[in-house]
Amino acid sequence: MAVQILDARGLKCPQPTLKVTAMAVKMKPGEILEVVADCSTFEKDVRDWVTRSKKVLLWMREEGAAKRCQIQF
């Protein structure tokens, strides 16, 4: 199964999470979205979003000034 990539670096919160929400309507159950963003509240925002949306946060890691995560739909 292909992993879709969303590069949200340079966007200020809440824009990365809004982009995830927009991608969510295109994702099928079981598909994975990998997101990278560098806004300061990205990790908290994504964790809140997956809880509200009942999705699965597979992992979250730091990459320099950015955070990268995978969300399973």
Residue, then its C-alpha position, 0 to 999 in steps of 0.5 A: m500500500a502506498v504511503q501518501i506524503l504531505d509536506a507542510r513545512g513553512l506553514k503556520c499552525p493550524q494550517p498543517t492540521l487543516k491540510v491533514t483534514a483536507m487529505a482525510v476525505k481522499m484517504k481510504p480505510g487502512e491507507i497511510l498519510e505521512v506528514v512533515a511540518d515545522c510549526s511549534t504546535f504540530e505534534k500536539d495538534v496532530r495528536d488531538w486530531v487523531t483522537r478526535s478523528k478516531k485515526v491511528l498515529l503510527w509514529m511521530r519523530e523529530e527531524g531537525a526543526a521539523k516533526r514527521c508522523q504517519i497517520q493510518f486511516 
